[in-house]
């Protein structure tokens, strides 16, 4: 068997992902563990329809994939099986390729978010606002449900009972929702001056602001919360935890 045939290949599926956390994280991990026959690459595709060809081209070596925006939901149609948590969440961010070549989808964002959030929660953190309604926000909502925290989605185009608009956030609302999670891309490098439009002046030391963004390490959203005395956390630990959970899934027999 040649070295090439024996390669263990992993990939991140996404769009415009040259900045990718996952590739850097796993490349470093493989180096530390002396896994010279392991490689992590990007499947940077403009349409989910291109995924079949990428899988076909790398069929012998490909062992697992991570999925990022905007394909966490669209990828469902390419999977043979979906883990029950991922099914409930409605988003897949990890795919295991079995020995028989079947694709099974998981959601490790749930694990990453829950484990990084739990140590920060206090008794008064009973209600949360989720800014944004994309794939990652679904994992956040799933965690809140499992922890018994009531939540509302905040959207530019709200739909249904659980969603409100940014214009609906006033002093009264902010003072009864002490957890605020940014699941939007606003503030991500290089557009670091951007931030979600909420009335930051009503925040207090009782609030916990969590940003799924990790680059920059302190977004304008977090800085504005910090200035009001709020507790803040970025998304780096969540990413590291979900990556380790993905590694665990890929290596389960």
C-alpha positions, 0 to 999 in steps of 0.5 A: 500500500502506498503512502498516498493510499494510506493517508487519512484525509479530513476536510472543512466544507464551507464557502469562502473559508480561507480564514478557517479555524479548523484547518489550522487547529487540526494541522497543529494537532496532527503535528503534535501527535506525529500523525504524518499520514493525516492531513486536513484541507478545505473544501471551499465550494460555491454551491453544496452541489459541488460536494459530491465531486469533492467526496468522489475525488478523495474517496479512498483517503477521506475519513471525516468532514466538518461543515460550516456556513452556509451548508450546515442544513443543506448538507442533510441531503448528502448524508446516509444517516443523521444523529438524533441530536443533529436532527433535532437541532436541524444543523450538521457540522461534523460528518463521519465516513464509515468503513463502508463509505457511508456518511453520518452527520452529527452536531458537535456545536451543541457540545462545544457551546454547552460545555463552554457556557455552563461554568459562566451561568448564574441563578439569574440567567433564566432568559436569553436572547439569540441574535441571528437565526442561522445554523449555529443559533439552532445549536444554541437554542437546543442547549438552552432548551436542555438547560431550561433557559427560556429564549427568543431569537432576534432577527432582521426579518422575524417569523413566528412567536419565538422571533422578535426584531432588533427594534423590539429590544428596549430597556424592559426587555434587556433588563429581563434577558440577562444572557445575550448570544451573538450568532451573527457574523457581525464584527468578524475580522476584517469588519471588526467595527460592525456589531449587532444593533442592541441598546448596550446602555441598558446592559449591566454586571448581571448580563452575560454576553457570548459571541460565537466569533473568535477573530478578533478575540474581543469583538465590538459587541463584547467590548460594548458589554464589558464597558457596561460591566457585563461578563463576556466570552468569545467563541474560541473555547466552543470551537476547540471543544467541538473540534475535539468532539469531532475528532472523537467521533471520527475515531470511534470504531 
